[in-house]
Amino acid sequence: MPSAFPSAVLGSGRPVTLRGAGHSCDGQTVTDSELLVTYAPDAAVRQVRDLDDGLIEVPAGMSWYGLERYLNRSGRAAPVLPNYLHMSVGGTLSVGGAGIDSVRSGMQVDHVERIQLIDGTGISRWCSRTDHPELFRFALGGLGTVGLIERAVLRTVPICQDTHMHRADHATLAELVEHAEQIAQRDDVDIYSASMRRGRLSSIVGRRGNGLRRCGEENCMIVSDPIRGRISHLRDVAAQFSDRVRLWTDYIVPVEQFAPMVATVETLLHRAPLNGVDPMLYILIVRRALDAPSFAFAPVRTAPVSIVVGLYTWGDRDPDVISATRHIFRDLLERCCELGGRPYLYGVTDLDTPLAERLYGTDLDRLAQLRSEHRLEHVNAHLPLVRAATRT
Ligand SMILES: Cc1cc2nc3c(=O)[nH]c(=O)nc-3n(C[C@H](O)[C@H](O)[C@H](O)COP(=O)(O)OP(=O)(O)OC[C@H]3O[C@@H](n4cnc5c(N)ncnc54)[C@H](O)[C@@H]3O)c2cc1C
């Protein structure tokens, strides 16, 4: 149930865990103490404010589905949508937000104009690239470690009714990698994703526009529903295994390091228990503007083009299987770090202080200072990122 007065809950000083829709995968929003839930998709639409210049102000508890429906009615759209829309705006901005549009438009956090952030005393302040820029840089992609995002002002784009897509199959992972590297160099692609599912390797490449027609090439399709044209089948996969433990992990590496990262994944797919299940791989290309902010903990660094490598498995609740899977993920995390990449912190990430220092450098110490300055010691204190920063 959504919390009515977030500033009072935060200002009380009682231990509290922030939660949007609770779709992160590693206990980020699980707690024995108080839970502050923002997700309120039905009520949120009444609190949306249309601003000038294509900007829109939304409550953090709105779902992407509700927001996109709202925007589409007035001919607008979010520049980047995740492939599953029933997640909160605040929760996704607190991790980063990528999708098939990222090949053109980067991360969702790149399209945030400003956020209203509540600190540990209950005080709220608007933060942007120019007002409280450090809090802005730490809050977006920061897992709620520097306060609660209450509202966000987002940039929108004119809607494109049609998506023209081509699906391609690939015989090997090496072939998929080569294809993705070629796509990453092109500037005429609006959507891209690739996956390995039940042994099938495929990718989708597309353009957006209005009044688009089939080109006659094989595997060509036009999707004229703006929402359906912007999400992928991953949501169906998620629903299919809702009774299992979701062990998902994603790494983002500079495009030049994509091939070695996938080679490591391919090797580890042969190790138990992954060799006995049917894990899914999911690949996205992320191209960011040259002036995109350098967020402290978001998964992308400043490389103009990066690749998301997601590995998703659904296990029985067997502790040995979970532990062996986490070992494999830890090896992948090490490799990602060696290759100059970062983990996507919504997923399973065994982060200890030495590794966090390698990944985040001086921002880790600065996080501890900001939490102290803004009296946030009782907020999301259980997160490995906070424990690494505060050496607890
Ligand atoms: C089926 C499925 C598909 C997905 N697809 C994508 C995808 O395409 N692209 C992508 O980028 N990600 C994807 N994800 C990952 C998703 O973006 C994250 O799990 C995200 O956190 C979900 O939002 P949420 O509202 O559930 O956040 P939660 O899990 O509730 O919270 C995530 C983190 O943010 C903090 N937090 C939550 N709300 C706030 C707030 N208002 N202010 C400050 N901190 C807050 C929480 O404490 C927690 O640490 C997917 C996940 C699932 C389960």
The ligand as an SDF file (V2000), in Angstrom:
LIG
                    3D

 53 58  0  0  0  0  0  0  0  0999 V2000
   10.0540   -8.3140  -16.0000 C   0  0  0  0  0  0  0  0  0  0  0  0
   11.1110   -7.2660  -15.8340 C   0  0  0  0  0  0  0  0  0  0  0  0
   11.5520   -6.5800  -16.9510 C   0  0  0  0  0  0  0  0  0  0  0  0
   12.5230   -5.5770  -16.8180 C   0  0  0  0  0  0  0  0  0  0  0  0
   12.9130   -4.9130  -17.9200 N   0  0  0  0  0  0  0  0  0  0  0  0
   13.7970   -3.9120  -17.8260 C   0  0  0  0  0  0  0  0  0  0  0  0
   14.1700   -3.1570  -18.9630 C   0  0  0  0  0  0  0  0  0  0  0  0
   13.7240   -3.3920  -20.0690 O   0  0  0  0  0  0  0  0  0  0  0  0
   15.0580   -2.1480  -18.7940 N   0  0  0  0  0  0  0  0  0  0  0  0
   15.5760   -1.8420  -17.5810 C   0  0  0  0  0  0  0  0  0  0  0  0
   16.3570   -0.9030  -17.4870 O   0  0  0  0  0  0  0  0  0  0  0  0
   15.2560   -2.5450  -16.4970 N   0  0  0  0  0  0  0  0  0  0  0  0
   14.3820   -3.5740  -16.5840 C   0  0  0  0  0  0  0  0  0  0  0  0
   14.0510   -4.2820  -15.4730 N   0  0  0  0  0  0  0  0  0  0  0  0
   14.6830   -3.9210  -14.2090 C   0  0  0  0  0  0  0  0  0  0  0  0
   13.8920   -2.7680  -13.5790 C   0  0  0  0  0  0  0  0  0  0  0  0
   14.2080   -1.5440  -14.2160 O   0  0  0  0  0  0  0  0  0  0  0  0
   14.2410   -2.6120  -12.1240 C   0  0  0  0  0  0  0  0  0  0  0  0
   13.9340   -3.7940  -11.4560 O   0  0  0  0  0  0  0  0  0  0  0  0
   13.4980   -1.4400  -11.4940 C   0  0  0  0  0  0  0  0  0  0  0  0
   14.0360   -1.2420  -10.2220 O   0  0  0  0  0  0  0  0  0  0  0  0
   12.0440   -1.7130  -11.3930 C   0  0  0  0  0  0  0  0  0  0  0  0
   11.3540   -0.6230  -10.8220 O   0  0  0  0  0  0  0  0  0  0  0  0
   10.5580   -0.8390   -9.4690 P   0  0  0  0  0  0  0  0  0  0  0  0
    9.5510    0.2290   -9.3830 O   0  0  0  0  0  0  0  0  0  0  0  0
   10.0780   -2.2330   -9.3860 O   0  0  0  0  0  0  0  0  0  0  0  0
   11.7530   -0.6020   -8.4570 O   0  0  0  0  0  0  0  0  0  0  0  0
   11.9820   -1.2880   -7.0220 P   0  0  0  0  0  0  0  0  0  0  0  0
   12.4470   -2.6810   -7.2210 O   0  0  0  0  0  0  0  0  0  0  0  0
   10.8050   -1.0770   -6.1660 O   0  0  0  0  0  0  0  0  0  0  0  0
   13.1970   -0.3860   -6.4790 O   0  0  0  0  0  0  0  0  0  0  0  0
   14.4680   -0.4260   -7.0970 C   0  0  0  0  0  0  0  0  0  0  0  0
   15.4690    0.3350   -6.2220 C   0  0  0  0  0  0  0  0  0  0  0  0
   15.1620    1.7230   -6.2220 O   0  0  0  0  0  0  0  0  0  0  0  0
   14.8170    2.1980   -4.9200 C   0  0  0  0  0  0  0  0  0  0  0  0
   13.6450    3.0280   -5.1190 N   0  0  0  0  0  0  0  0  0  0  0  0
   12.4250    2.6550   -5.5460 C   0  0  0  0  0  0  0  0  0  0  0  0
   11.6240    3.7210   -5.6800 N   0  0  0  0  0  0  0  0  0  0  0  0
   12.3650    4.8010   -5.3420 C   0  0  0  0  0  0  0  0  0  0  0  0
   12.1180    6.2010   -5.2900 C   0  0  0  0  0  0  0  0  0  0  0  0
   10.9270    6.7290   -5.6080 N   0  0  0  0  0  0  0  0  0  0  0  0
   13.1160    7.0260   -4.8990 N   0  0  0  0  0  0  0  0  0  0  0  0
   14.3310    6.5330   -4.5660 C   0  0  0  0  0  0  0  0  0  0  0  0
   14.6100    5.2170   -4.5890 N   0  0  0  0  0  0  0  0  0  0  0  0
   13.6530    4.3660   -4.9770 C   0  0  0  0  0  0  0  0  0  0  0  0
   14.5680    0.9680   -4.0860 C   0  0  0  0  0  0  0  0  0  0  0  0
   14.9360    1.1570   -2.7400 O   0  0  0  0  0  0  0  0  0  0  0  0
   15.4570   -0.0730   -4.7620 C   0  0  0  0  0  0  0  0  0  0  0  0
   16.7620    0.0230   -4.2690 O   0  0  0  0  0  0  0  0  0  0  0  0
   13.0980   -5.2870  -15.5480 C   0  0  0  0  0  0  0  0  0  0  0  0
   12.6630   -6.0040  -14.4210 C   0  0  0  0  0  0  0  0  0  0  0  0
   11.6880   -6.9750  -14.5600 C   0  0  0  0  0  0  0  0  0  0  0  0
   11.2370   -7.7210  -13.3420 C   0  0  0  0  0  0  0  0  0  0  0  0
  1  2  1  0
  2  3  1  0
  2 52  2  0
  3  4  2  0
  4  5  1  0
  4 50  1  0
  5  6  2  0
  6  7  1  0
  6 13  1  0
  7  8  2  0
  7  9  1  0
  9 10  1  0
 10 11  2  0
 10 12  1  0
 12 13  2  0
 13 14  1  0
 14 15  1  0
 14 50  1  0
 15 16  1  0
 16 17  1  0
 16 18  1  0
 18 19  1  0
 18 20  1  0
 20 21  1  0
 20 22  1  0
 22 23  1  0
 23 24  1  0
 24 25  2  0
 24 26  1  0
 24 27  1  0
 27 28  1  0
 28 29  2  0
 28 30  1  0
 28 31  1  0
 31 32  1  0
 32 33  1  0
 33 34  1  0
 33 48  1  0
 34 35  1  0
 35 36  1  0
 35 46  1  0
 36 37  1  0
 36 45  1  0
 37 38  2  0
 38 39  1  0
 39 40  1  0
 39 45  2  0
 40 41  1  0
 40 42  2  0
 42 43  1  0
 43 44  2  0
 44 45  1  0
 46 47  1  0
 46 48  1  0
 48 49  1  0
 50 51  2  0
 51 52  1  0
 52 53  1  0
M  END
$$$$
